[in-house]
Amino acid sequence: MIITSLKAIVPKSKWPELISKHQAMTQRLPSQIVATYLIQDIDESETWKLLTIWKSMEVLSEYRKTVKTPEGIMMFRSVGAEPKTKVSNVMSSGPIAK
């Protein structure tokens, strides 16, 4: 599995819009995505991240070929934030509590 991490500074006035856009985005996720989380830093509340878990690097690469700009990046840009992007390998995982 692969995790993409988008990190951006979002002004407080845009938080409700960002959350709403993420909720809408999750209604139409590509099948290659295992899960996605919009998270807010506890200590630096204007720092937000979008963590997305992909089935593999291959499916992430395939997805990126089908879009001009990934939807997560567009989500942040729509609220006036420019995200920094990182891609990481999942080296070990445990069960997710439900």
C-alpha positions in Angstrom: 0.0 0.0 0.0 0.9 3.6 -0.6 -0.1 6.7 1.4 -0.2 10.1 -0.2 -0.1 13.0 2.2 -1.1 16.6 1.3 -0.3 19.3 3.9 -1.5 22.9 3.7 -2.2 25.9 5.9 -5.9 26.7 5.8 -7.4 29.9 7.3 -10.0 29.3 10.0 -12.7 31.0 7.8 -12.3 28.2 5.2 -12.5 25.2 7.6 -16.2 24.5 7.0 -15.8 24.7 3.3 -12.7 22.3 3.3 -14.6 19.8 5.4 -17.6 20.0 3.1 -15.5 19.5 0.0 -13.8 16.5 1.6 -17.1 14.9 2.5 -18.4 15.5 -1.1 -15.1 14.0 -2.5 -15.5 10.8 -0.4 -18.8 10.1 -2.1 -17.0 9.5 -5.4 -13.6 8.0 -4.6 -11.8 6.1 -7.2 -11.8 2.3 -6.6 -8.1 2.3 -6.2 -8.4 4.2 -2.8 -8.6 2.1 0.4 -9.4 5.1 2.6 -9.0 8.8 3.0 -8.8 11.1 6.0 -8.9 14.8 6.4 -7.0 15.7 9.6 -6.3 18.8 11.5 -3.2 19.4 13.6 -4.0 19.7 17.3 -1.2 22.2 18.1 -1.3 24.2 14.9 -5.0 24.2 14.0 -4.5 25.9 10.7 -2.4 23.0 9.5 -4.5 20.4 7.7 -3.5 17.1 6.0 -5.3 14.8 3.6 -4.0 11.2 4.0 -5.1 8.8 1.3 -4.3 5.1 1.3 -3.9 3.6 -2.1 -3.8 -0.1 -3.0 -0.4 0.1 -4.7 2.0 2.5 -6.4 0.9 1.1 -9.7 -2.8 2.1 -9.2 -1.7 5.6 -7.9 0.3 6.0 -11.0 -2.6 4.9 -13.2 -4.9 7.4 -11.5 -2.5 10.2 -11.9 -2.4 9.6 -15.7 -6.2 10.0 -15.8 -6.3 13.5 -14.2 -4.7 16.8 -14.9 -4.6 17.7 -11.2 -5.4 15.2 -8.4 -8.7 15.9 -6.7 -7.1 16.4 -3.2 -4.8 19.1 -4.6 -7.8 20.8 -6.2 -9.7 20.6 -2.9 -7.0 22.5 -1.0 -6.6 25.0 -3.8 -10.4 25.7 -3.8 -10.0 27.1 -0.3 -6.9 29.2 -1.2 -4.3 26.8 0.1 -1.4 25.2 -1.8 -0.6 21.8 -0.4 2.8 20.1 -0.2 2.7 16.5 -1.3 4.5 13.4 -0.1 4.2 9.8 -1.1 5.1 7.0 1.4 5.2 3.2 1.4 3.3 1.4 4.1 5.8 -1.0 5.5 3.6 -2.6 8.2 0.0 -2.2 9.3 -2.4 -3.6 11.9 -6.1 -4.0 12.1 -8.3 -0.9 12.0 -10.8 -0.7 14.8 -14.4 -0.2 13.7 
